[in-house]
Amino acid sequence: MALADIRARMAAALAAAGRPAGDAALIAVSKVQPEARVRAVLGAGHRLFGENRVQEAEARWTPLMEEYAGIRLHLVGPLQTNKLGRALELFEAIHSLDRESLANKLAAAVQARGSCPMLFVQVNTGAEPQKAGVLPEALDAFLALCRGTLDLPIAGLMCIPPAEEDPAPHFAQLGDLAARNGLAQLSMGMSGDFEVAIARGATHVRIGSAIFGDRTAT
Ligand SMILES: *Cc1c(COP(=O)(O)O)cnc(C)c1O
């Protein structure tokens, strides 16, 4: 199946980059996909999934988590502060920490819970007005706020390069920003560019359509 093909391509990209096997996690982005496709991937033994909406993720995965052991969910889409509590219950990682108001509310919620998901700060490397994320020039100050003032453990950075551009410079920039700030995790690479991202140090690739098929043609 497509999953096995993606795994083989990831392994080849890691080897080509001189990185150990298994050095990048595969997040299967199941948003909007029909349940039969998701079940096929579960049946193949995969357990790490990405969703971009809290409510849809909750509706889909609550029953599936009773059926299959070991499912882990990552939020890869925008997080509204009114969904924060549910997001913290459902997701082991949040890839979309993208603004100060969210960081403030997240810090309060994390303190109340006594546990924190793995956190990625989303960086708008292309400075696209319609896209979420902290601008590269504002990142150091945002990280200082999160890690200092708010005491939030930040694991790494995430980006979605502009659709029409060569993604390589964006991945390289994210890697530089992470290194400069002592961050080990890099969430980058999707169906069309995950091999490029792995060559640039991606630790988490987020792959949807190349695993499940086209989201529009169902
Ligand atoms: C949908 C989505 C993906 C997966 O996209 P594909 O091109 O289908 O692999 C990855 N990351 C984010 C943030 C997404 O919203």
PDBQT file of the ligand as one rigid body, heavy atoms in Angstrom, charges set to zero:
ROOT
HETATM    1  C1  LIG A 301      -3.102  18.792   5.261  1.00  0.00    +0.000 C 
HETATM    2  C2  LIG A 301      -1.806  19.076   5.902  1.00  0.00    +0.000 A 
HETATM    3  C3  LIG A 301      -0.693  18.257   5.674  1.00  0.00    +0.000 A 
HETATM    4  C4  LIG A 301      -0.694  17.081   4.717  1.00  0.00    +0.000 C 
HETATM    5  O1  LIG A 301      -0.745  17.559   3.399  1.00  0.00    +0.000 OA
HETATM    6  P1  LIG A 301      -0.508  16.566   2.149  1.00  0.00    +0.000 P 
HETATM    7  O2  LIG A 301      -0.058  17.479   1.073  1.00  0.00    +0.000 OA
HETATM    8  O3  LIG A 301      -1.809  15.916   1.883  1.00  0.00    +0.000 OA
HETATM    9  O4  LIG A 301       0.539  15.598   2.538  1.00  0.00    +0.000 OA
HETATM   10  C5  LIG A 301       0.472  18.561   6.335  1.00  0.00    +0.000 A 
HETATM   11  N1  LIG A 301       0.558  19.603   7.193  1.00  0.00    +0.000 NA
HETATM   12  C6  LIG A 301      -0.497  20.402   7.445  1.00  0.00    +0.000 A 
HETATM   13  C7  LIG A 301      -0.338  21.530   8.389  1.00  0.00    +0.000 C 
HETATM   14  C8  LIG A 301      -1.708  20.169   6.811  1.00  0.00    +0.000 A 
HETATM   15  O5  LIG A 301      -2.741  20.984   7.062  1.00  0.00    +0.000 OA
ENDROOT
TORSDOF 0
